Amino acid sequence: MQITEDKLADVKIIGLQGRLDGTTSPGVELKLTQCIAQGELRIALDFTELIYVSSNGLRVLMVVAKQIQKVGGRLALFALSENVSEILKIAGFTQLFSIYPTREEAVQHCAG
């Protein structure tokens, strides 16, 4: 799993590349919770190069969403592959998260 970081306006953009599964979930969770602890309250997750999400990965998304909600922040997901989109749909996560096709739309949601 590769994790990239970028910032646009006041939105932290975290790119996830590879598989979000039992092996990689702890590192991703640590990275995202550290961002929130450091005051990053607007986070957009770039799934352009994410190819798979397991139940462990879904749990990480829920943990991060709850943490960011507690501090009044905003979280958005964008650029989901068909495979990842289907996994989130089956898990019922498409109703729980703000999901956008493009980086610009996700950043606009988080900044607004």
CYANA upper distance limits for C-alpha pairs under 8 A (distance plus 0.5 A):
  1 MET  CA     16 LEU  CA      7.44
  1 MET  CA     17 GLN  CA      6.08
  1 MET  CA     18 GLY  CA      5.58
  1 MET  CA     19 ARG  CA      6.73
  1 MET  CA     20 LEU  CA      7.84
  1 MET  CA     24 THR  CA      6.78
  2 GLN  CA     15 GLY  CA      8.42
  2 GLN  CA     16 LEU  CA      6.54
  2 GLN  CA     17 GLN  CA      5.54
  2 GLN  CA     18 GLY  CA      7.31
  3 ILE  CA     14 ILE  CA      7.24
  3 ILE  CA     15 GLY  CA      6.02
  3 ILE  CA     16 LEU  CA      5.49
  3 ILE  CA     17 GLN  CA      6.92
  3 ILE  CA     28 VAL  CA      8.26
  4 THR  CA     14 ILE  CA      6.13
  4 THR  CA     15 GLY  CA      5.29
  4 THR  CA     16 LEU  CA      7.19
  5 GLU  CA     12 LYS  CA      7.67
  5 GLU  CA     13 ILE  CA      6.22
  5 GLU  CA     14 ILE  CA      5.30
  5 GLU  CA     15 GLY  CA      6.81
  6 ASP  CA     12 LYS  CA      6.54
  6 ASP  CA     13 ILE  CA      5.48
  6 ASP  CA     14 ILE  CA      7.06
  7 LYS  CA     11 VAL  CA      6.12
  7 LYS  CA     12 LYS  CA      5.13
  7 LYS  CA     13 ILE  CA      6.10
  8 LEU  CA     12 LYS  CA      7.19
  8 LEU  CA     13 ILE  CA      7.83
  8 LEU  CA    107 VAL  CA      7.92
  9 ALA  CA    111 ALA  CA      8.19
 10 ASP  CA     42 ARG  CA      7.51
 10 ASP  CA    111 ALA  CA      7.36
 11 VAL  CA     40 GLU  CA      8.17
 11 VAL  CA     41 LEU  CA      8.36
 11 VAL  CA     42 ARG  CA      5.45
 11 VAL  CA     43 ILE  CA      6.11
 11 VAL  CA     44 ALA  CA      7.34
 11 VAL  CA    107 VAL  CA      6.80
 11 VAL  CA    110 CYS  CA      7.13
 11 VAL  CA    111 ALA  CA      7.00
 12 LYS  CA     40 GLU  CA      7.19
 12 LYS  CA     42 ARG  CA      6.67
 12 LYS  CA     43 ILE  CA      5.31
 12 LYS  CA     44 ALA  CA      6.73
 13 ILE  CA     43 ILE  CA      6.34
 13 ILE  CA     44 ALA  CA      5.31
 13 ILE  CA     45 LEU  CA      6.36
 13 ILE  CA     46 ASP  CA      7.21
 14 ILE  CA     43 ILE  CA      7.76
 14 ILE  CA     44 ALA  CA      6.82
 14 ILE  CA     45 LEU  CA      5.46
 14 ILE  CA     46 ASP  CA      6.34
 15 GLY  CA     45 LEU  CA      6.37
 15 GLY  CA     46 ASP  CA      4.87
 15 GLY  CA     47 PHE  CA      6.78
 15 GLY  CA     48 THR  CA      8.07
 15 GLY  CA     49 GLU  CA      8.26
 16 LEU  CA     45 LEU  CA      7.87
 16 LEU  CA     46 ASP  CA      6.73
 16 LEU  CA     47 PHE  CA      6.31
 16 LEU  CA     48 THR  CA      8.19
 16 LEU  CA     49 GLU  CA      6.95
 16 LEU  CA     50 LEU  CA      6.17
 17 GLN  CA     47 PHE  CA      7.76
 17 GLN  CA     48 THR  CA      8.07
 17 GLN  CA     49 GLU  CA      5.10
 17 GLN  CA     50 LEU  CA      5.18
 17 GLN  CA     51 ILE  CA      7.91
 18 GLY  CA     49 GLU  CA      6.79
 18 GLY  CA     50 LEU  CA      5.37
 18 GLY  CA     51 ILE  CA      6.02
 18 GLY  CA     52 TYR  CA      7.54
 19 ARG  CA     24 THR  CA      7.70
 19 ARG  CA     50 LEU  CA      6.52
 19 ARG  CA     51 ILE  CA      6.17
 19 ARG  CA     52 TYR  CA      5.29
 19 ARG  CA     53 VAL  CA      6.67
 20 LEU  CA     24 THR  CA      6.12
 20 LEU  CA     25 SER  CA      6.21
 20 LEU  CA     28 VAL  CA      8.50
 20 LEU  CA     50 LEU  CA      7.93
 20 LEU  CA     52 TYR  CA      6.53
 20 LEU  CA     53 VAL  CA      5.28
 20 LEU  CA     54 SER  CA      6.83
 20 LEU  CA     56 ASN  CA      8.12
 20 LEU  CA     57 GLY  CA      5.60
 21 ASP  CA     25 SER  CA      6.00
 21 ASP  CA     52 TYR  CA      8.03
 21 ASP  CA     53 VAL  CA      6.37
 21 ASP  CA     54 SER  CA      5.36
 21 ASP  CA     55 SER  CA      7.75
 21 ASP  CA     56 ASN  CA      6.13
 21 ASP  CA     57 GLY  CA      5.78
 22 GLY  CA     26 PRO  CA      8.09
 22 GLY  CA     54 SER  CA      7.69
 22 GLY  CA     56 ASN  CA      5.94
 22 GLY  CA     57 GLY  CA      7.63
 24 THR  CA     28 VAL  CA      6.96
 25 SER  CA     29 GLU  CA      6.47
 25 SER  CA     56 ASN  CA      6.81
 25 SER  CA     57 GLY  CA      6.07
 25 SER  CA     60 VAL  CA      7.08
 26 PRO  CA     30 LEU  CA      6.61
 27 GLY  CA     31 LYS  CA      6.67
 28 VAL  CA     32 LEU  CA      6.68
 28 VAL  CA     60 VAL  CA      8.18
 29 GLU  CA     33 THR  CA      6.50
 29 GLU  CA     60 VAL  CA      6.20
 29 GLU  CA     64 VAL  CA      7.76
 30 LEU  CA     34 GLN  CA      6.50
 31 LYS  CA     35 CYS  CA      6.84
 32 LEU  CA     36 ILE  CA      6.92
 32 LEU  CA     64 VAL  CA      7.33
 33 THR  CA     37 ALA  CA      6.60
 33 THR  CA     64 VAL  CA      7.12
 33 THR  CA     67 GLN  CA      8.20
 34 GLN  CA     38 GLN  CA      6.58
 35 CYS  CA     39 GLY  CA      7.07
 35 CYS  CA     40 GLU  CA      5.86
 36 ILE  CA     40 GLU  CA      5.32
 36 ILE  CA     41 LEU  CA      6.51
 36 ILE  CA     67 GLN  CA      8.17
 36 ILE  CA     68 ILE  CA      7.25
 41 LEU  CA     68 ILE  CA      7.00
 41 LEU  CA     71 VAL  CA      7.81
 41 LEU  CA     72 GLY  CA      7.77
 41 LEU  CA     73 GLY  CA      4.84
 41 LEU  CA     74 ARG  CA      6.73
 42 ARG  CA     73 GLY  CA      6.03
 42 ARG  CA     74 ARG  CA      5.32
 42 ARG  CA     75 LEU  CA      6.51
 42 ARG  CA    110 CYS  CA      5.94
 42 ARG  CA    111 ALA  CA      7.41
 43 ILE  CA     74 ARG  CA      6.85
 43 ILE  CA     75 LEU  CA      5.46
 43 ILE  CA     76 ALA  CA      7.05
 43 ILE  CA    110 CYS  CA      7.31
 44 ALA  CA     75 LEU  CA      6.22
 44 ALA  CA     76 ALA  CA      5.23
 44 ALA  CA     77 LEU  CA      6.18
 44 ALA  CA     78 PHE  CA      7.73
 44 ALA  CA    103 ARG  CA      8.40
 44 ALA  CA    106 ALA  CA      6.69
 44 ALA  CA    107 VAL  CA      6.95
 44 ALA  CA    110 CYS  CA      7.59
 45 LEU  CA     75 LEU  CA      8.15
 45 LEU  CA     76 ALA  CA      6.69
 45 LEU  CA     77 LEU  CA      5.24
 45 LEU  CA     78 PHE  CA      6.77
 46 ASP  CA     77 LEU  CA      6.75
 46 ASP  CA     78 PHE  CA      5.87
 46 ASP  CA     79 ALA  CA      6.79
 46 ASP  CA     80 LEU  CA      8.37
 46 ASP  CA    103 ARG  CA      7.83
 47 PHE  CA     77 LEU  CA      7.52
 47 PHE  CA     78 PHE  CA      6.44
 47 PHE  CA     79 ALA  CA      5.84
 47 PHE  CA     80 LEU  CA      5.66
 47 PHE  CA     81 SER  CA      7.77
 48 THR  CA     78 PHE  CA      7.93
 48 THR  CA     79 ALA  CA      5.42
 48 THR  CA     80 LEU  CA      6.44
 48 THR  CA     81 SER  CA      7.18
 49 GLU  CA     81 SER  CA      8.40
 50 LEU  CA     80 LEU  CA      8.08
 50 LEU  CA     81 SER  CA      7.85
 50 LEU  CA     84 VAL  CA      7.97
 51 ILE  CA     81 SER  CA      7.51
 51 ILE  CA     83 ASN  CA      7.52
 51 ILE  CA     84 VAL  CA      7.00
 52 TYR  CA     83 ASN  CA      7.53
 52 TYR  CA     84 VAL  CA      6.28
 53 VAL  CA     57 GLY  CA      5.84
 53 VAL  CA     58 LEU  CA      7.21
 53 VAL  CA     84 VAL  CA      6.87
 53 VAL  CA     87 ILE  CA      7.62
 54 SER  CA     58 LEU  CA      6.85
 55 SER  CA     59 ARG  CA      6.74
 56 ASN  CA     60 VAL  CA      6.94
 57 GLY  CA     61 LEU  CA      6.95
 58 LEU  CA     62 MET  CA      6.89
 58 LEU  CA     88 LEU  CA      8.47
 59 ARG  CA     63 VAL  CA      6.69
 60 VAL  CA     64 VAL  CA      6.64
 61 LEU  CA     65 ALA  CA      6.52
 62 MET  CA     66 LYS  CA      6.65
 63 VAL  CA     67 GLN  CA      6.75
 64 VAL  CA     68 ILE  CA      6.61
 65 ALA  CA     69 GLN  CA      6.54
 65 ALA  CA     75 LEU  CA      7.25
 66 LYS  CA     70 LYS  CA      6.70
 67 GLN  CA     71 VAL  CA      7.26
 68 ILE  CA     72 GLY  CA      6.85
 68 ILE  CA     73 GLY  CA      5.51
 68 ILE  CA     74 ARG  CA      6.97
 68 ILE  CA     75 LEU  CA      7.64
 69 GLN  CA     73 GLY  CA      6.08
 69 GLN  CA     74 ARG  CA      7.40
 74 ARG  CA    109 HIS  CA      8.48
 74 ARG  CA    110 CYS  CA      5.80
 75 LEU  CA     97 PHE  CA      8.19
 75 LEU  CA     98 SER  CA      7.64
 75 LEU  CA    110 CYS  CA      6.82
 76 ALA  CA     97 PHE  CA      7.18
 76 ALA  CA     98 SER  CA      5.47
 76 ALA  CA     99 ILE  CA      6.34
 76 ALA  CA    100 TYR  CA      7.88
 76 ALA  CA    106 ALA  CA      6.13
 76 ALA  CA    107 VAL  CA      8.30
 76 ALA  CA    109 HIS  CA      7.77
 76 ALA  CA    110 CYS  CA      7.16
 77 LEU  CA     97 PHE  CA      7.77
 77 LEU  CA     98 SER  CA      6.77
 77 LEU  CA     99 ILE  CA      5.28
 77 LEU  CA    100 TYR  CA      6.76
 77 LEU  CA    106 ALA  CA      7.21
 78 PHE  CA     99 ILE  CA      6.04
 78 PHE  CA    100 TYR  CA      5.14
 78 PHE  CA    101 PRO  CA      5.88
 78 PHE  CA    102 THR  CA      6.28
 78 PHE  CA    103 ARG  CA      6.64
 78 PHE  CA    106 ALA  CA      6.69
 79 ALA  CA    100 TYR  CA      7.15
 79 ALA  CA    101 PRO  CA      5.38
 79 ALA  CA    102 THR  CA      6.19
 79 ALA  CA    103 ARG  CA      7.68
 80 LEU  CA     84 VAL  CA      6.46
 80 LEU  CA     85 SER  CA      6.11
 80 LEU  CA    101 PRO  CA      7.63
 81 SER  CA     85 SER  CA      6.43
 82 GLU  CA     86 GLU  CA      6.61
 83 ASN  CA     87 ILE  CA      6.92
 84 VAL  CA     88 LEU  CA      6.78
 85 SER  CA     89 LYS  CA      6.59
 86 GLU  CA     90 ILE  CA      6.62
 87 ILE  CA     91 ALA  CA      6.73
 88 LEU  CA     92 GLY  CA      6.67
 88 LEU  CA     93 PHE  CA      5.48
 88 LEU  CA     94 THR  CA      6.40
 89 LYS  CA     93 PHE  CA      6.39
 89 LYS  CA     94 THR  CA      5.89
 92 GLY  CA     96 LEU  CA      7.86
 93 PHE  CA     97 PHE  CA      6.74
 94 THR  CA     98 SER  CA      8.01
 94 THR  CA     99 ILE  CA      7.67
 98 SER  CA    106 ALA  CA      8.48
 99 ILE  CA    106 ALA  CA      7.82
100 TYR  CA    105 GLU  CA      6.62
100 TYR  CA    106 ALA  CA      6.14
101 PRO  CA    105 GLU  CA      7.78
101 PRO  CA    106 ALA  CA      8.40
102 THR  CA    106 ALA  CA      6.94
103 ARG  CA    107 VAL  CA      6.59
104 GLU  CA    108 GLN  CA      6.57
105 GLU  CA    109 HIS  CA      6.70
106 ALA  CA    110 CYS  CA      6.77
107 VAL  CA    111 ALA  CA      6.44
108 GLN  CA    112 GLY  CA      6.41
